[in-house]
Amino acid sequence: MTSAASQRIVRIPGAVARLLDPLPVAPLEIALGHLLAGILARHPALVERLAADKPRRIAIAPSDLPFVIVLQTGNASISLKVERARGLASVDATISGPLFALMGLVDGAFDGDALFFSRDLSIEGDMEAVLALRNAIDDADIDLLNEAAASLGPPAVPIAHAGRRIATSLARIMGQSTTGRGESAQ
């Protein structure tokens, strides 16, 4: 039986994941590193909350893609690496689920508890580290589309507006609202 949350989560087709598998991860790591640097610059409380603690490696593992994003926190910094899912080195915690569900957790479009209990989201390892990350992200009120546009500079504003319209249309098709963090159009 499929949960209501599962029905609304768009999953990347396996054929796309197989096409992405042989591609190098360095360009993705550079792009995500640039995005992370912008987010940290605009949300310095994230660094204060996550980087002050002991060093930790938290894997964000999209279950529908062949790579994993590893956040490295502690020692007054936050950084990331992109690794192949099959060659993932030791981490303190792993958060896995479909890419769009993981992105929706950051944006507040999905409720982490609902995803966890519907088994669309899996968490392993250091729960304290995962909760610290979740609470820091929730408090920062991050909008990934706006953050991505901001990291590209002023010329990206029209792209962000178009992206927002596309995201709203897709959300409507999937039966969700993008009117606010965690709100639903039901």
C-alpha positions as a LaTeX table, in Angstrom:
\begin{tabular}{lrrr}
\hline
Residue & $x$ (\AA) & $y$ (\AA) & $z$ (\AA) \\
\hline
Met1 & 0.00 & 0.00 & 0.00 \\
Thr2 & 1.29 & 3.47 & $-0.89$ \\
Ser3 & 0.96 & 6.32 & 1.56 \\
Ala4 & $-0.47$ & 9.71 & 0.62 \\
Ala5 & 2.98 & 11.23 & 1.05 \\
Ser6 & 4.48 & 8.63 & $-1.31$ \\
Gln7 & 1.96 & 9.45 & $-4.02$ \\
Arg8 & 2.97 & 13.12 & $-4.03$ \\
Ile9 & 6.72 & 12.57 & $-4.13$ \\
Val10 & 8.17 & 12.73 & $-7.60$ \\
Arg11 & 10.90 & 10.17 & $-8.04$ \\
Ile12 & 13.67 & 10.38 & $-10.59$ \\
Pro13 & 13.32 & 7.49 & $-13.06$ \\
Gly14 & 15.91 & 4.72 & $-12.83$ \\
Ala15 & 16.93 & 5.32 & $-16.45$ \\
Val16 & 17.94 & 8.89 & $-15.58$ \\
Ala17 & 19.91 & 7.70 & $-12.56$ \\
Arg18 & 21.74 & 5.17 & $-14.75$ \\
Leu19 & 22.61 & 7.93 & $-17.24$ \\
Leu20 & 23.98 & 10.09 & $-14.42$ \\
Asp21 & 26.03 & 7.30 & $-12.85$ \\
Pro22 & 29.13 & 7.51 & $-15.08$ \\
Leu23 & 29.29 & 11.31 & $-15.00$ \\
Pro24 & 31.97 & 12.94 & $-12.82$ \\
Val25 & 30.76 & 14.30 & $-9.48$ \\
Ala26 & 33.22 & 17.23 & $-9.36$ \\
Pro27 & 31.00 & 19.72 & $-11.29$ \\
Leu28 & 28.05 & 18.89 & $-9.03$ \\
Glu29 & 30.25 & 19.26 & $-5.95$ \\
Ile30 & 31.45 & 22.68 & $-7.14$ \\
Ala31 & 27.89 & 23.87 & $-7.87$ \\
Leu32 & 26.53 & 22.59 & $-4.55$ \\
Gly33 & 29.53 & 24.04 & $-2.71$ \\
His34 & 28.77 & 27.44 & $-4.26$ \\
Leu35 & 25.10 & 27.10 & $-3.27$ \\
Leu36 & 26.08 & 26.10 & 0.28 \\
Ala37 & 28.47 & 29.06 & 0.60 \\
Gly38 & 25.66 & 31.43 & $-0.41$ \\
Ile39 & 23.21 & 29.83 & 2.02 \\
Leu40 & 25.73 & 30.07 & 4.85 \\
Ala41 & 26.44 & 33.71 & 4.00 \\
Arg42 & 22.72 & 34.57 & 4.05 \\
His43 & 21.95 & 32.36 & 7.07 \\
Pro44 & 24.94 & 32.67 & 9.44 \\
Ala45 & 22.97 & 31.08 & 12.28 \\
Leu46 & 23.38 & 27.75 & 10.49 \\
Val47 & 27.13 & 27.94 & 11.02 \\
Glu48 & 26.67 & 28.97 & 14.64 \\
Arg49 & 24.33 & 26.06 & 15.32 \\
Leu50 & 25.98 & 23.27 & 13.34 \\
Ala51 & 29.65 & 24.15 & 13.21 \\
Ala52 & 30.10 & 24.78 & 16.93 \\
Asp53 & 29.59 & 21.14 & 17.84 \\
Lys54 & 32.01 & 18.24 & 17.43 \\
Pro55 & 32.93 & 17.29 & 13.86 \\
Arg56 & 30.31 & 15.13 & 12.15 \\
Arg57 & 29.72 & 13.72 & 8.68 \\
Ile58 & 26.07 & 13.52 & 7.68 \\
Ala59 & 25.19 & 11.81 & 4.40 \\
Ile60 & 22.21 & 13.13 & 2.45 \\
Ala61 & 21.49 & 10.17 & 0.20 \\
Pro62 & 18.91 & 10.60 & $-2.57$ \\
Ser63 & 17.58 & 7.06 & $-3.01$ \\
Asp64 & 16.83 & 7.73 & $-6.66$ \\
Leu65 & 20.31 & 9.02 & $-7.62$ \\
Pro66 & 23.76 & 7.37 & $-7.70$ \\
Phe67 & 25.50 & 9.92 & $-5.48$ \\
Val68 & 25.46 & 11.13 & $-1.89$ \\
Ile69 & 26.02 & 14.62 & $-0.49$ \\
Val70 & 28.11 & 14.50 & 2.67 \\
Leu71 & 27.84 & 17.51 & 4.96 \\
Gln72 & 30.86 & 17.95 & 7.18 \\
Thr73 & 30.11 & 20.05 & 10.25 \\
Gly74 & 32.15 & 21.10 & 13.25 \\
Asn75 & 35.38 & 22.97 & 13.85 \\
Ala76 & 33.59 & 26.28 & 13.11 \\
Ser77 & 32.79 & 25.32 & 9.50 \\
Ile78 & 30.32 & 23.51 & 7.29 \\
Ser79 & 31.37 & 22.01 & 3.98 \\
Leu80 & 30.19 & 19.33 & 1.61 \\
Lys81 & 31.52 & 16.61 & $-0.62$ \\
Val82 & 29.72 & 14.63 & $-3.28$ \\
Glu83 & 30.55 & 10.94 & $-3.27$ \\
Arg84 & 29.38 & 7.93 & $-5.22$ \\
Ala85 & 26.66 & 6.10 & $-3.34$ \\
Arg86 & 28.43 & 2.78 & $-3.84$ \\
Gly87 & 31.73 & 4.09 & $-2.44$ \\
Leu88 & 30.47 & 6.10 & 0.53 \\
Ala89 & 33.07 & 6.41 & 3.27 \\
Ser90 & 32.17 & 6.21 & 6.95 \\
Val91 & 29.60 & 8.75 & 8.14 \\
Asp92 & 28.01 & 9.55 & 11.49 \\
Ala93 & 24.44 & 9.62 & 10.13 \\
Thr94 & 22.58 & 9.02 & 6.88 \\
Ile95 & 19.33 & 10.61 & 5.75 \\
Ser96 & 17.95 & 8.92 & 2.65 \\
Gly97 & 14.86 & 9.31 & 0.51 \\
Pro98 & 13.84 & 10.49 & $-2.95$ \\
Leu99 & 15.66 & 13.66 & $-4.06$ \\
Phe100 & 12.52 & 15.79 & $-4.24$ \\
Ala101 & 11.44 & 14.66 & $-0.76$ \\
Leu102 & 14.85 & 15.65 & 0.63 \\
Met103 & 14.62 & 19.03 & $-1.12$ \\
Gly104 & 11.07 & 19.43 & 0.21 \\
Leu105 & 12.36 & 18.89 & 3.74 \\
Val106 & 14.67 & 21.88 & 3.34 \\
Asp107 & 11.94 & 24.05 & 1.81 \\
Gly108 & 9.36 & 22.95 & 4.37 \\
Ala109 & 7.08 & 21.51 & 1.67 \\
Phe110 & 7.22 & 18.07 & 3.34 \\
Asp111 & 6.94 & 17.12 & 6.99 \\
Gly112 & 9.92 & 15.03 & 8.05 \\
Asp113 & 7.95 & 13.07 & 10.62 \\
Ala114 & 5.27 & 12.13 & 8.07 \\
Leu115 & 7.93 & 11.06 & 5.55 \\
Phe116 & 9.71 & 9.02 & 8.21 \\
Phe117 & 6.59 & 7.21 & 9.38 \\
Ser118 & 5.45 & 6.56 & 5.78 \\
Arg119 & 8.93 & 5.05 & 5.17 \\
Asp120 & 9.69 & 7.53 & 2.40 \\
Leu121 & 12.55 & 8.82 & 4.54 \\
Ser122 & 15.14 & 6.70 & 6.30 \\
Ile123 & 17.48 & 7.86 & 9.05 \\
Glu124 & 20.41 & 5.85 & 10.36 \\
Gly125 & 23.18 & 6.64 & 12.80 \\
Asp126 & 23.60 & 9.62 & 15.11 \\
Met127 & 20.05 & 10.89 & 15.69 \\
Glu128 & 21.37 & 13.87 & 17.67 \\
Ala129 & 23.29 & 15.07 & 14.61 \\
Val130 & 20.23 & 14.61 & 12.37 \\
Leu131 & 17.96 & 16.48 & 14.79 \\
Ala132 & 20.47 & 19.31 & 15.10 \\
Leu133 & 20.58 & 19.59 & 11.29 \\
Arg134 & 16.79 & 19.45 & 11.01 \\
Asn135 & 16.25 & 22.10 & 13.68 \\
Ala136 & 18.88 & 24.42 & 12.21 \\
Ile137 & 17.38 & 24.15 & 8.72 \\
Asp138 & 13.82 & 24.65 & 10.02 \\
Asp139 & 14.87 & 27.77 & 11.94 \\
Ala140 & 16.72 & 29.21 & 8.93 \\
Asp141 & 13.56 & 29.09 & 6.77 \\
Ile142 & 15.52 & 28.28 & 3.61 \\
Asp143 & 13.90 & 28.49 & 0.17 \\
Leu144 & 16.12 & 26.44 & $-2.15$ \\
Leu145 & 14.88 & 28.05 & $-5.36$ \\
Asn146 & 15.53 & 31.56 & $-4.05$ \\
Glu147 & 18.90 & 30.46 & $-2.68$ \\
Ala148 & 19.90 & 28.94 & $-6.01$ \\
Ala149 & 18.86 & 32.12 & $-7.82$ \\
Ala150 & 20.72 & 34.31 & $-5.32$ \\
Ser151 & 23.87 & 32.23 & $-5.80$ \\
Leu152 & 23.71 & 33.00 & $-9.54$ \\
Gly153 & 23.37 & 36.75 & $-8.99$ \\
Pro154 & 20.90 & 39.39 & $-10.25$ \\
Pro155 & 20.57 & 38.02 & $-13.80$ \\
Ala156 & 18.97 & 34.90 & $-12.32$ \\
Val157 & 15.93 & 36.72 & $-10.88$ \\
Pro158 & 13.77 & 36.09 & $-13.99$ \\
Ile159 & 14.85 & 32.44 & $-13.91$ \\
Ala160 & 13.82 & 32.20 & $-10.26$ \\
His161 & 10.39 & 33.65 & $-11.04$ \\
Ala162 & 9.92 & 31.18 & $-13.90$ \\
Gly163 & 11.14 & 28.36 & $-11.67$ \\
Arg164 & 8.66 & 29.36 & $-8.97$ \\
Arg165 & 5.79 & 29.26 & $-11.52$ \\
Ile166 & 6.92 & 25.82 & $-12.71$ \\
Ala167 & 7.25 & 24.54 & $-9.13$ \\
Thr168 & 3.78 & 25.87 & $-8.28$ \\
Ser169 & 2.29 & 24.17 & $-11.35$ \\
Leu170 & 4.01 & 20.88 & $-10.53$ \\
Ala171 & 2.86 & 21.12 & $-6.92$ \\
Arg172 & $-0.71$ & 21.71 & $-8.08$ \\
Ile173 & $-0.52$ & 18.65 & $-10.32$ \\
Met174 & 0.82 & 16.60 & $-7.39$ \\
Gly175 & $-1.89$ & 17.94 & $-5.05$ \\
Gln176 & 0.36 & 20.14 & $-2.94$ \\
Ser177 & 0.53 & 23.82 & $-2.14$ \\
Thr178 & 3.63 & 25.97 & $-2.31$ \\
Thr179 & 1.95 & 28.81 & $-0.43$ \\
Gly180 & 4.15 & 28.42 & 2.60 \\
Arg181 & 6.43 & 26.18 & 4.60 \\
Gly182 & 4.68 & 22.92 & 5.33 \\
Glu183 & 1.19 & 24.11 & 4.34 \\
Ser184 & $-1.06$ & 21.88 & 2.32 \\
Ala185 & $-3.73$ & 22.78 & $-0.22$ \\
Gln186 & $-6.18$ & 20.14 & 0.95 \\
\hline
\end{tabular}
